[in-house]
Amino acid sequence: MYIPKHFEENRVEVMHGLIRAHPLAAFVTLTSEGLDANHIPFELDLQPAPFGTLRGHIARANPLWREHPTDVQALAIFQGSEAYISPSWYPSKQDHGKVVPTWNYVVVHAYGLVRIIEDRTWLRDFVQRLTDHHEAQRPTPWKVTDAPADYIEQQLGGIIGLEMPITRLVGKWKSGQNRSVADQEGVAKQLSQQGSHSVNKPDWLQP
């Protein structure tokens, strides 16, 4: 990924924050037919330091777990806030007119070797943990134990676990850092007025 210095994000805790806020990743792997991408929600474990581990699951029918070489890195792409930026939002347009449209966005790329897991105990614990996390804010959280035990066992037989210790973590925060403060504030104001989540000050960057 091309990253000009002013868009580079090196803080692990900030990149981890984006992964937690946007856990659905485009997971890119190598197959016999070339590169393949699957969209997988991941759980982030902070260990081992410094980058942590990603865990997820796929359908057993998905050929990914059979075809991706164990000695070749995979790539998980996490996409955060993004928005088209109109040059008319920059106050500097009135001063000199030397402005053009762009697209602001925040992304994290996580790299690592993939471990395939078929162990039922691991899968059950993982699915229960992932479910509890995403159901936690609901008025009446659904639990894995709400479904019949034999049905859950059948479902567990249809999935494969993935575990990827992160060996490299790359962040890009393209949020107008190369613009003046006035231009950045102009963009944030317009995004707020049109109901877009401002990529200039994402929630996970707040102190």
C-alpha positions as CSV (number, residue, x, y, z in Angstrom):
1,M,0.0,0.0,0.0
2,Y,1.3,3.4,-1.0
3,I,1.5,5.6,2.2
4,P,2.9,9.2,2.0
5,K,4.6,10.0,5.3
6,H,1.8,12.4,6.4
7,F,-0.8,9.7,6.1
8,E,1.2,7.0,7.9
9,E,-0.2,5.6,11.2
10,N,2.3,3.7,13.4
11,R,0.5,3.6,16.7
12,V,-0.5,0.0,17.4
13,E,-3.2,0.9,19.8
14,V,-4.8,3.2,17.2
15,M,-4.7,0.5,14.6
16,H,-6.1,-2.0,17.1
17,G,-8.9,0.5,17.8
18,L,-9.9,0.5,14.1
19,I,-9.9,-3.3,13.9
20,R,-12.2,-3.5,16.9
21,A,-14.5,-0.8,15.6
22,H,-14.7,-2.4,12.1
23,P,-14.0,-6.1,12.5
24,L,-15.2,-7.2,9.1
25,A,-12.1,-7.7,7.0
26,A,-11.4,-8.4,3.3
27,F,-9.2,-11.5,3.9
28,V,-6.8,-12.0,0.9
29,T,-5.2,-15.4,0.4
30,L,-3.4,-17.3,-2.3
31,T,-5.1,-20.2,-4.1
32,S,-4.3,-22.4,-7.0
33,E,-6.2,-19.9,-9.2
34,G,-4.5,-16.9,-7.9
35,L,-5.5,-14.3,-5.2
36,D,-8.8,-14.7,-3.5
37,A,-10.7,-12.5,-1.1
38,N,-13.2,-13.5,1.6
39,H,-15.0,-11.1,3.9
40,I,-14.6,-12.4,7.5
41,P,-15.4,-10.8,10.9
42,F,-12.3,-11.2,13.1
43,E,-11.7,-11.2,16.8
44,L,-8.5,-9.4,18.0
45,D,-6.4,-10.8,20.8
46,L,-3.7,-8.5,22.0
47,Q,-1.2,-11.4,22.4
48,P,1.4,-11.9,21.4
49,A,2.8,-8.4,21.6
50,P,3.3,-6.1,19.8
51,F,0.6,-6.8,17.1
52,G,-1.6,-9.5,18.5
53,T,-3.6,-12.3,16.9
54,L,-6.7,-12.4,14.6
55,R,-9.2,-15.2,14.9
56,G,-12.2,-16.0,12.7
57,H,-14.0,-18.8,11.0
58,I,-15.2,-19.8,7.6
59,A,-17.6,-22.4,6.1
60,R,-16.0,-25.8,5.8
61,A,-17.2,-25.7,2.1
62,N,-14.9,-22.7,1.5
63,P,-11.8,-24.0,-0.3
64,L,-9.6,-21.3,1.4
65,W,-8.5,-23.6,4.3
66,R,-7.4,-26.3,1.9
67,E,-5.7,-24.2,-0.8
68,H,-3.9,-21.3,1.0
69,P,-0.3,-22.4,1.6
70,T,0.7,-22.5,5.2
71,D,4.0,-20.8,4.5
72,V,2.6,-17.9,2.6
73,Q,1.4,-14.7,4.4
74,A,-2.3,-13.7,4.2
75,L,-3.6,-10.1,4.3
76,A,-6.6,-8.9,6.3
77,I,-7.8,-5.4,5.2
78,F,-9.9,-3.4,7.7
79,Q,-11.7,-0.4,6.3
80,G,-12.8,2.4,8.6
81,S,-14.4,5.7,7.9
82,E,-14.4,7.0,4.3
83,A,-16.0,9.8,2.3
84,Y,-15.7,11.7,-0.9
85,I,-14.3,15.2,-0.3
86,S,-15.5,18.0,-2.5
87,P,-13.0,20.8,-3.3
88,S,-15.8,23.3,-2.6
89,W,-15.5,22.4,1.1
90,Y,-12.0,24.0,1.3
91,P,-12.0,27.6,2.4
92,S,-8.7,27.9,0.3
93,K,-10.9,27.5,-2.8
94,Q,-11.9,31.1,-2.4
95,D,-8.3,32.2,-2.0
96,H,-6.6,30.6,-5.0
97,G,-8.8,27.9,-6.5
98,K,-6.0,25.4,-6.6
99,V,-8.0,22.5,-5.2
100,V,-9.3,19.2,-6.5
101,P,-11.6,16.4,-5.3
102,T,-10.2,13.5,-3.2
103,W,-11.3,10.6,-1.1
104,N,-10.5,10.4,2.6
105,Y,-10.3,7.1,4.4
106,V,-8.7,5.1,7.1
107,V,-7.5,1.5,6.7
108,V,-5.4,-1.1,8.5
109,H,-3.5,-4.0,6.8
110,A,-2.6,-7.0,8.9
111,Y,-0.2,-9.6,7.6
112,G,0.6,-13.1,9.0
113,L,0.7,-16.9,8.5
114,V,-2.7,-18.6,8.8
115,R,-3.3,-21.6,11.1
116,I,-6.3,-23.8,10.3
117,I,-8.3,-25.1,13.3
118,E,-10.8,-27.9,13.3
119,D,-10.9,-28.6,17.1
120,R,-14.6,-28.5,18.2
121,T,-13.8,-27.2,21.7
122,W,-11.8,-24.3,20.2
123,L,-14.6,-23.6,17.7
124,R,-17.3,-23.7,20.3
125,D,-15.4,-21.3,22.7
126,F,-14.6,-18.9,19.9
127,V,-18.2,-18.8,18.4
128,Q,-19.6,-18.3,21.9
129,R,-17.1,-15.5,22.7
130,L,-17.6,-13.8,19.4
131,T,-21.4,-14.0,19.8
132,D,-21.3,-12.6,23.3
133,H,-19.2,-9.7,22.2
134,H,-21.5,-8.6,19.3
135,E,-24.7,-9.3,21.3
136,A,-23.6,-7.4,24.4
137,Q,-25.2,-4.1,23.5
138,R,-28.6,-5.6,22.5
139,P,-31.6,-5.3,24.9
140,T,-32.0,-9.1,25.0
141,P,-28.7,-10.6,23.9
142,W,-28.9,-13.9,22.0
143,K,-26.7,-16.6,23.4
144,V,-25.4,-19.8,21.7
145,T,-27.1,-21.8,24.4
146,D,-30.5,-20.4,23.2
147,A,-30.3,-22.8,20.3
148,P,-30.7,-26.6,20.7
149,A,-27.4,-28.2,21.6
150,D,-27.6,-30.8,18.7
151,Y,-28.2,-28.0,16.2
152,I,-25.1,-26.0,17.5
153,E,-23.1,-29.2,17.2
154,Q,-24.3,-29.6,13.6
155,Q,-23.4,-26.0,12.8
156,L,-19.9,-26.4,14.4
157,G,-19.3,-29.3,12.0
158,G,-19.8,-26.9,9.1
159,I,-17.1,-24.4,10.0
160,I,-13.3,-24.1,10.1
161,G,-11.4,-21.9,12.5
162,L,-8.7,-19.4,11.4
163,E,-5.9,-18.0,13.6
164,M,-3.4,-15.5,12.3
165,P,-0.7,-14.1,14.6
166,I,0.0,-10.6,13.1
167,T,3.6,-10.2,11.9
168,R,3.1,-6.8,10.3
169,L,0.5,-4.1,10.9
170,V,0.2,-1.1,8.5
171,G,-2.1,1.9,9.0
172,K,-3.1,4.7,6.6
173,W,-5.1,7.6,7.9
174,K,-5.8,9.8,4.8
175,S,-7.8,12.5,6.5
176,G,-6.5,15.8,5.1
177,Q,-3.3,16.0,7.1
178,N,-1.7,17.7,4.1
179,R,-4.3,20.4,4.1
180,S,-4.4,23.6,6.2
181,V,-6.2,23.5,9.5
182,A,-8.9,25.7,8.0
183,D,-9.4,23.3,5.1
184,Q,-9.6,20.3,7.5
185,E,-12.2,22.1,9.6
186,G,-14.2,22.9,6.5
187,V,-14.3,19.3,5.5
188,A,-15.3,18.1,9.1
189,K,-18.1,20.7,9.1
190,Q,-19.5,19.6,5.8
191,L,-19.3,15.9,6.7
192,S,-21.1,16.6,9.9
193,Q,-23.8,18.6,8.2
194,Q,-24.5,15.8,5.7
195,G,-24.6,13.1,8.4
196,S,-21.3,11.4,7.4
197,H,-18.9,10.2,10.1
198,S,-16.0,12.5,10.0
199,V,-12.8,10.8,8.9
200,N,-10.9,13.8,10.2
201,K,-11.6,12.9,13.8
202,P,-12.7,9.3,14.0
203,D,-14.1,8.1,17.4
204,W,-11.1,5.7,18.0
205,L,-8.6,8.6,17.7
206,Q,-10.2,10.6,20.5
207,P,-8.2,10.8,23.8
